[in-house]
């Protein structure tokens, strides 16, 4: 019998990537940490290769783990969209919220809670993806609301505030001498934050070189934790296992945009703006 990639296990490993660790992933999924670990081991058995390896007191994904996370996101998006179309497993109307990974652990819960409160008869679901794909999904009508950074992409997008951009690296990382380039780990192109990182260093007269790329933020953070380079990250909290780099030039915040699908209930946008305002205002103080 061929190997099978279990949907529940795929959801667990994506949560580990998005939440930055097994403990926080378990909390977000309402599972025990041992259950999440078992799910990852089940996937390792299916693919026949290790997906996560210990790095001191933290864990990081192997190259095979990074590759599987990208595949898992596509599988879960197709799976969840099929359920939405077929209305399988939940007779309630669904509201699907899409967001980029940046600051999702700080922003996503408050928006989902606001939507659940406003629409108590609806099932509120979420999808994490790249900005361009979120906008495509809004155009197709498979997402109801999208939160993303970068180019607004559409005249109907509304600015909800801004996310700070901060340089992070592994503890003990030191900036190289002036005659050597700054090693960067980045999300692969096209990526607004990648562009901002390279442009900021260039404007400050600093050489930079991209030493590693990843399809998603989790891969960038793991590479930075491993000491491979410095990462520019949009978010409100310091990622686990990383420290701020105070000796690199500051970067202006990046705008956070909201967009709803055509003919969507206008209360979706209003509720999201109100839910985000206290979080983003607190960051500005």
Secondary structure by P-SEA (a helix, b strand, c coil): ccccccaaaaaaaaaaaaaccaaaaaaaacccaaaaaaaaaaaaaaaccccccccccbbbbcaaaaaaaaaaaaaaaaaaaaaaaaccccccbbbbbbbccccccccaaaaaaaaaaacccbbbbbccccaaaaaaaaaaccccbbbbccccccccccccbbbbbbbbbccccccccccccbbbbbcccccaaaaaaaaaaaaacbbbbbccccccaaaaaaaaaaccbbbbbbccccccccccccccccccbbbbbbbbcccccaaaaaaaaaaaaaaaaaaac
